[in-house]
Amino acid sequence: MKHFKIKNSILALSFAAGIFGALPVMASEDVTVAVEIALDSLDPYNTNSTLAQAVGKSYYEGLFQFDKDLKVQPLLAESAQPGDDGLSYTIKLRDGVKFQDGTDFNAEAVKVNLDRVLDKSNGLARYNQFSRIEKVDVIDPLTVKITLKEPFSAFVNALAHPSAMMISPTALKKWGKDITFHPVGTGPFEFVDWKPAEYVKVKKFDGYWNKGYPKIDTLTFRTVTDNNTRAAMVQTGEAQFAYPLPFEQAKLLEKNDKLEVVAAPSIIARYISMNMLHKPFDDVRVRQAINYAINKEALAKVAFAGYAFPSQGVVPQGVAYAKKMDPWPYDVKKAKELLKEAGYPDGFSSTLWSAYNDGTSAKVVQFLQQQLGQVGIKVSVELLESGQRVQRVQSAKDPETAPVRMYYAGWSASTGEADWALRPLLATSGWPPVFNNTAYYSNKKVDDAIEKALLTTDDAKKQALYDTAQDQIWKDAPWAFLTTIKLLSVHNKKLTGFNVMPDGSFQFQDVDLNP
């Protein structure tokens, strides 16, 4: 993936006609998208859910955005000029944009949004993504200057992330913390209704600044947790798009001439973190043994019907500065030898929690349970619901008493850069409840490399630093590195312009439903 680089000169980001495509014809159509999980929040600054932020793109927009290939494009901003010292960015804004409540989008709106997430008393989930900002100054109605505490080479990527979308200041003042139930943005659709655990519905915003869009009248994201039901809804026409598609149903659905199955590349890594603060996972030989004990090729076939492949490194290919490595081999004999060396010749007992409770994840943990059992590691498995995940794992205050041991999870570096694949998951600063370092991994060499990489815009230096971090992590094995999955979706052939992005988010600016 070509990386979006910031140079110490004007960064001119101009809209090309091709970004949004040709002018659409008039339509009066309704589209339903079937998704697997319920949304936890409609506030983009207060959720870590890729899906919740993907849905938010219907009513919210950011200064920048990622296209379907995770390349940064301008949206509400027209250009960004970095300061010579790398500590400031002067951003020119698009003129003539209004929020759905009639409020003008301007520099003051940008300041209100960023000041809100920077106020720690608000307790917003995405605070740490923006914590390097020192201050936000309004230069004029269409110019805002953002000053950083220290250079942050991935800053524009962070602004392109959907957690940085702009909320109406008027709505924020009116609703306060309840803004999650009353989203008001500049996006192509305006919010209609949200029934948690059921659906979110939006309708065409007639005052949208990009004339001629959207092409459809309404868009509904419906939560359908059962894999088979989600697929059936597309077959019956109840939904026009379903994601994720049950891997085992792909071949069957491909035979339906009204449907199209898409297996898109992803940057989603699947792994088991091991809590290194507790025995036996404090011993690198045990962690390495677990990596050897799992047949990743078989896992890809059994749980993902072949739509996955063994992890080729700490950071998936497609993320800037990822280092490609040979997967950990399957070697039961080596696993048993390492366990014996570590003092566990007969194995041990532990718990394996899954961050998800869908059917595919159930297959994964059952397979892992069987594989680990072959080397004497007996694990009891539990699939956590979202509330359990937050309470038991993400909200643990004291690392020493955190109950998590082995934890099956997944992650996409949704800023398109290695920083967001490493810092939240493997830096010491990322221990819960701050981020998601559920292995409680800590290595000074890794921490230093991650921090230094953020201070340079030199590609070669940055790659070398990230290589150092990834090599050390691979050796330390705080995770069992499992698979990188493919993103399987199915849609009615009449539906166009709705894409699953490599991080599992959606891109649907051009969504249309043909007769």
Phi, psi and omega in degrees: 000128176291131185268138178282114186253145176258126177250163180277054176207175183301131178259097185270115181243097184252146179287129170263154182299332184288344183298317181257353178087187183283163179296135184275164171272163180292144180217155174224077188230153178242134182239134175244133179244123180266123181237166191269337185234160177279153178276140180265342182194148173256010176265110186298337180275354186231037175210147172254012182274120176301319181295315180301319179286328176296315177298323180299339179293347179287320183249345179245156172220155178251179177295320177231172179211162170264139171278184187293348177255015180064031172263137184287134177228153176286154177222275175275346173261152176255330179201161176223126181247109178288146173286160182299330182270001180073011184256359180215154176224123175260120189245125176269134186256155176292136181271152172081017181263136177236149171286166185292346175263010178092353178292139178290137169275125182204187183298325179296324178296320178297315180298316180301316182293314182288322176298324180297312182288334179282344178281104185299335180294342177283340175061037183280142188298332185264014182310314186292341176289336184245003190293348177278356177283128178274312180198161179235123182242137174273116179274313173203176186306332183244018179223128178232140178245126179249123180253133182260158176286330178204159180304142183218094191293343179262020190296314181293326173300321179295322179289336178279346179293142183295351174287350181256025180285155188267128178256144179301124177300326178297316179293321178298318180293323182287316191257339180058229182294342179278008179301336180300334179264356186221059184295133177224113181229202178252007190290175184291340179240152173247149185295138177246305188200146174225118171249100183310139182075358180239296184195162166235132180238137177229159179230163182304132176265108185294338181265018183298136187294331181269091190303140181095353179239152355284171184268348180243166184273313180224156179221126181237127174258112186252129179281120179225096188287332182281124182304312184294320179295320180299315179293320181296326182297327178285324179294322181275349181091002177293333175227151178260348183211139177224135178205136355281153177276136175303123186304321184289347181261358186302312183297322179295313183291334178296338181280348179277115187288354177267352186242156174233126177263132182238124174254099186264148177294151181227166171244027182267116178264138174251136186204166168246120172274150180235125185291103187284355177277353184232146174292147002269006189282358174283351181258120183299331181293325177293315181295320177293322178300319180294323176297319179289332188284347187254125177276099185291327177297315180293322177301317180298324181282316186290312186267331187242012177052032178088355181270049177195166178210157183302143181303133182256030180145180179291319182249128182297148174298142185108343174266134180302133178076016172290142175253125181278131182230161174286133180302153174298127182286159176272116185209091183297320180299314179297319179300315181293322179297316181294320178296321179295316178300324182279356178096019180233062183296334179256012181082202181197174178247147179201186177244147175233112177260146173254136178289351185227155181238026178276172184297321180295318179296325176299318177297319181299307186290329176294319177295316180297320178301316180293316181296314181293327178299331180295338179249015174090005178269111183260116181242136168271136186250149177212131177265118186273140168281166187302319180295321177294320180299315180295314185291311188278329189247303189283337184257008182298122184274323185250111181305325184293332183250006179301128188282347183296139175239275173261135190220113178276124183209180177216161182204141172239133178281082194285001169266000177077008184229152186299334179307314184280353172269341186248309188298315182289338190251335191224000174271151178301327180292351184262009178299140175305147008270008182291305179225218190234034175280076186282355172275351187049041179284140178213118177218119185299323179299319179291313179303314182296318181296318179296316181293317181294326180297329180284346184264357182238147173253005177282115186301317183294317178295318181295317179298318180297319179294315179292327175299317179302314180297314184292321177299317182292318180297316180301320180289318182286336176051055174291345178241159156268114184277114190261274188218161163250125186268160168265151185263110187258121177227163176222141178216155172296137184296343176286341180273132176229159171079015177244114187236146169268126181276164183302336180269004180089003175277180180244150171231117188216031179300327184261016185302134181209157179232109184279153181299000000 
